[in-house]
């Protein structure tokens, strides 16, 4: 799923909430009216909806989070600390003020490949995608009004050619002010004045 493409910064619209919860299954949405209204009460003001990809947009959406032990949730891959599902328990926790709406990320749509490995491997070989280690805080980060766009943050953390590509892309942007450009041109460690791997570092 694409993780940095927000669609809506609120989920007050019952129709949008129904699409997220049930997809185009109208009969189920009507049968689960109580859950739908509770969801809007919990997430309507602060919930954020993302476009996960071009396929599967008529299917129910996906909720991911970092809350271990949430009823109905399962870890997407062992050891990641990233979980999928558990919507009823999430609604209950937010309504009870035991969790924040921003603890959860909602997606509609996804990116699919006909085969689980061959087409994706070919796309990686062509340079269309790059496989990197999963960074839990980045995967769960809400992408609203960030001082540094998430794509650039990820590329900077990758370092090497990815960092260079990020800096080249910044030159083409006209939606960041000078201070943003200065901040984007250095890693977080450099911005703090932490030593670089070679023992040097910037000081402020």
C-alpha positions as CSV (number, residue, x, y, z in Angstrom):
1,X,0.0,0.0,0.0
2,X,1.1,3.6,-0.7
3,X,1.5,5.1,2.8
4,X,1.9,8.8,2.0
5,X,-1.1,9.8,0.0
6,X,-3.8,11.2,2.3
7,X,-7.3,11.6,0.9
8,X,-9.2,13.1,3.7
9,X,-8.3,14.6,7.1
10,X,-11.7,13.7,8.7
11,X,-14.1,10.8,8.5
12,X,-17.3,12.6,9.4
13,X,-19.0,11.7,6.1
14,X,-21.1,8.5,6.8
15,X,-20.8,7.4,3.2
16,X,-17.0,7.6,3.3
17,X,-17.0,5.7,6.6
18,X,-19.3,3.0,5.2
19,X,-17.0,2.6,2.1
20,X,-14.0,2.2,4.4
21,X,-15.6,-0.3,6.7
22,X,-17.7,-2.3,4.2
23,X,-16.6,-1.4,0.7
24,X,-19.6,-1.5,-1.6
25,X,-21.5,-4.1,0.4
26,X,-24.5,-1.9,1.1
27,X,-26.5,-4.6,2.8
28,X,-23.7,-5.2,5.3
29,X,-23.5,-1.4,5.9
30,X,-27.2,-1.3,6.7
31,X,-26.9,-4.3,9.0
32,X,-23.9,-2.8,10.8
33,X,-25.4,0.6,11.2
34,X,-24.6,0.8,14.9
35,X,-20.9,0.1,14.2
36,X,-20.9,2.7,11.4
37,X,-22.2,5.4,13.7
38,X,-19.8,4.5,16.5
39,X,-16.9,4.6,14.0
40,X,-17.9,8.1,12.9
41,X,-18.2,9.2,16.5
42,X,-14.7,7.8,17.3
43,X,-12.8,8.8,14.1
44,X,-15.0,11.4,12.4
45,X,-13.1,14.5,13.6
46,X,-9.5,13.3,13.5
47,X,-9.4,10.1,11.5
48,X,-7.2,10.2,8.3
49,X,-7.9,8.3,5.2
50,X,-5.2,7.4,2.7
51,X,-5.2,6.1,-0.9
52,X,-3.4,2.8,-0.7
53,X,-3.4,2.2,-4.5
54,X,-5.4,1.8,-7.6
55,X,-6.7,-1.7,-7.1
56,X,-9.3,-2.9,-4.7
57,X,-10.9,0.5,-4.1
58,X,-14.4,-1.1,-3.9
59,X,-13.4,-3.5,-1.2
60,X,-13.4,-2.7,2.5
61,X,-10.4,-0.6,3.6
62,X,-7.5,-1.6,5.8
63,X,-6.6,-0.3,9.2
64,X,-3.0,-0.6,10.5
65,X,-1.6,0.4,13.9
66,X,1.1,-0.4,16.4
67,X,-1.1,-1.6,19.3
68,X,-0.2,-5.1,20.4
69,X,-3.0,-7.3,21.8
70,X,-5.8,-5.3,20.2
71,X,-8.7,-7.8,19.8
72,X,-9.2,-8.9,16.2
73,X,-5.8,-7.6,15.0
74,X,-3.0,-9.6,13.5
75,X,0.7,-8.7,13.0
76,X,1.4,-8.2,9.3
77,X,4.8,-9.9,9.6
78,X,6.5,-11.4,12.7
79,X,8.5,-9.0,14.6
80,X,7.4,-5.8,12.9
81,X,5.1,-4.6,15.6
82,X,2.7,-3.4,12.9
83,X,-0.8,-4.8,13.1
84,X,-3.8,-5.0,10.7
85,X,-7.4,-5.1,11.7
86,X,-9.3,-5.0,15.0
87,X,-11.7,-2.2,14.0
88,X,-14.4,-2.9,16.6
89,X,-11.8,-2.9,19.4
90,X,-10.2,0.3,18.0
91,X,-13.6,2.1,18.0
92,X,-14.2,1.0,21.6
93,X,-10.8,2.2,22.7
94,X,-11.1,5.6,21.1
95,X,-14.6,6.2,22.4
96,X,-13.3,5.2,25.9
97,X,-10.4,7.7,25.4
98,X,-7.9,4.8,25.8
99,X,-6.4,5.5,22.4
100,X,-6.2,8.4,20.0
101,X,-7.7,8.4,16.5
102,X,-4.3,9.2,15.1
103,X,-3.0,5.9,16.6
104,X,-4.6,4.2,13.6
105,X,-4.1,4.6,9.8
106,X,-6.9,3.8,7.3
107,X,-6.4,2.9,3.7
108,X,-8.7,2.3,0.7
109,X,-7.2,0.6,-2.4
110,X,-3.9,-1.2,-2.7
111,X,-1.3,-2.2,-5.3
112,X,-1.6,-5.7,-6.6
113,X,0.6,-8.0,-8.7
114,X,-0.8,-11.1,-10.5
115,X,2.0,-13.2,-9.1
116,X,3.3,-12.9,-5.5
117,X,6.9,-12.5,-6.6
118,X,7.8,-12.4,-10.3
119,X,6.2,-9.1,-11.5
120,X,7.3,-7.3,-8.4
121,X,10.8,-8.7,-8.7
122,X,11.0,-7.5,-12.3
123,X,9.8,-4.1,-11.3
124,X,12.5,-3.9,-8.7
125,X,15.1,-5.0,-11.2
126,X,13.9,-2.2,-13.6
127,X,14.4,0.3,-10.8
128,X,10.7,1.1,-10.4
129,X,10.8,0.0,-6.7
130,X,13.4,-0.4,-4.1
131,X,13.1,-2.9,-1.2
132,X,14.2,-1.5,2.2
133,X,14.0,-2.7,5.8
134,X,10.6,-1.9,7.4
135,X,10.8,1.1,9.8
136,X,7.8,0.8,12.1
137,X,7.6,4.5,13.1
138,X,7.6,5.6,9.5
139,X,5.0,3.0,8.4
140,X,2.7,4.3,11.1
141,X,3.4,8.0,10.7
142,X,0.5,10.2,9.8
143,X,1.3,12.3,6.7
144,X,-0.4,15.6,7.5
145,X,1.5,18.9,7.6
146,X,4.9,17.2,8.1
147,X,7.9,19.5,8.1
148,X,9.6,17.0,5.9
149,X,7.7,15.0,3.3
150,X,7.7,11.3,4.2
151,X,9.2,10.1,0.9
152,X,12.2,12.3,1.5
153,X,12.6,11.2,5.1
154,X,12.6,7.5,3.9
155,X,15.1,8.2,1.2
156,X,17.4,10.1,3.5
157,X,17.3,7.2,6.0
158,X,18.2,4.8,3.1
159,X,21.3,6.9,2.4
160,X,23.6,6.4,-0.6
161,X,22.0,6.8,-4.0
162,X,18.5,7.1,-2.4
163,X,19.7,10.2,-0.5
164,X,21.2,11.7,-3.6
165,X,18.0,11.2,-5.5
166,X,16.0,12.8,-2.7
167,X,18.3,15.9,-2.9
168,X,18.0,16.1,-6.7
169,X,14.2,15.9,-6.4
170,X,14.2,18.7,-3.9
171,X,15.8,21.0,-6.5
172,X,12.7,20.6,-8.6
173,X,10.2,21.5,-5.9
174,X,8.8,24.9,-5.4
175,X,6.4,24.2,-2.5
176,X,9.0,24.2,0.2
177,X,10.5,27.4,1.6
178,X,14.2,28.1,2.1
179,X,14.3,26.7,5.6
180,X,12.6,23.5,4.5
181,X,15.1,23.2,1.7
182,X,18.0,23.5,4.2
183,X,16.4,21.0,6.5
184,X,15.7,18.6,3.7
185,X,19.3,18.8,2.5
186,X,20.7,17.1,5.7
187,X,19.9,14.0,7.6
188,X,18.2,14.1,11.0
189,X,21.6,13.2,12.6
190,X,23.3,16.1,10.8
191,X,20.5,18.5,11.8
192,X,21.1,17.6,15.4
193,X,24.9,17.9,15.1
194,X,25.4,14.2,15.7
195,X,28.6,12.7,14.3
196,X,28.6,11.2,10.9
197,X,29.8,7.7,10.4
198,X,33.3,9.0,9.5
199,X,33.4,10.8,12.9
200,X,32.6,14.3,11.6
201,X,29.5,16.2,12.1
202,X,27.8,19.6,11.8
203,X,27.5,21.8,14.8
204,X,24.8,24.4,15.5
